[in-house]
Amino acid sequence: MIKIENLCKKYGDFSVLENISTEIHKGDVVSIIGPSGCGKSTFMRCLNLLEQPTSGKILIEGQDILDKKADVNKLRMKMGMVFQSFNLFSHLMIIENIMLGPVNLLKKTRQEAYDEGMQLLEMVGLASKAMNYPDELSGGQKQRVAIARTLAMHPDIVLFDEPTSALDPTMVSEVLAVIRKLASQGMTMMIVTHEMNFAKNVSNRVFYMDEKGIYEDSPPQQIFENPQRPKTKEFIYKIRTYNYVIEDKKFDLYAFNAEIEGFLKNQLFDEKRINKVLLICEELIYNCIFSATGEKFSPISFTLQYSQQKDETQIDFLGELIREGIADKADAISTSIVRKSVRDISCTDGRLTVLLL
């Protein structure tokens, strides 16, 4: 349906999107997630030229919408868009808001537009509000009207740009229910959203955006349960990371401990839990790694990760001197004074990993 090739977007010298290539197929429901400022909305707006891409191709049924010879208005009519703000005309009744596009652009009669508009309002649960004005509706109701207005133009695909971000939390579910209904009817959709559970349940594909592009494109079960790439894991599991490089055996243990303590306090660890992590780190460094490396030493990278989503703490040591020879000591350490605090410990390919309880 839509093929995107090497799409780029720059604002002056600042690059927002770089070399995005993907395809959207008929019936796809694609949720787009990622940190704020990663280009999610810009990507969406580039697809229907609300933002002019710097370079690349956007092919709709084989026609490049960026080609100077393309009938842009005709091609854009294949894509409906629902925005964060509702953009309803306050001086028109709800049914008139919905009729406006079909009458003026699709050249339908007012009766045809009215009949279909009422059907769409019934579909989104607002037939009784047809003669009301937008100011008489709640935010959730306005957004449902905006969806009905978009559908009145018979788009092949609907683009949702954070459709619930401007809503009170109590109104979010009513809008998501309408989108979920459209998905069940086979509507092709792309949805920029921060509603992770919704994205997991309604989508057949999820784009995680980072590093100026689609960083990971996978089915929702994989993205949310077993993401493959580091930044996706950090985002999904809400992972916070502390890094430290141990330059030699005479490194400043007191400063090291103080930095770990500060990091864990920021994650709201209590004192008992902080002391447990510090004890495990010292045991691993002195009784496992240093004792196995002998006199020869090269820098070792230490990483402490905490996943808020999983409430899980992981310690990693990475370096040239960490080889299978440490594995035996790692096994031994897991049965020592810290054994009750370690869920799993492993050593492969120069990495010692410890998962804490």
Secondary structure, 3 states (H helix, E strand, C coil): CEEEEEEEEEECCEEEEEEEEEEECCCCEEEEECCCCCCHHHHHHHHCCCCCCCEEEEEECCEECCCCCCCHHHHHCCEEEECCCCCCCCCCCHHHHHHHHHHHCCCCCHHHHHHHHHHHHHHCCCHHHCCCCHHHCCHHHHHHHHHHHHHCCCCCEEEEECCCCCCCHHHHHHHHHHHHHHHHCCCEEEEECCCHHHHHHHCCEEEEEECCEEEEEECHHHHHHCCCCHHHHHHHCCEEEEEEEECCCCCCHHHHHHHHHHHHHHCCCCHHHHHHHHHHHHHHHHHHHHHHHCCCCCCEEEEEEEECCCCEEEEEEECCCCCHHHHHHHHHHCCCCCHHHEEEEEEECCEEEEEEC
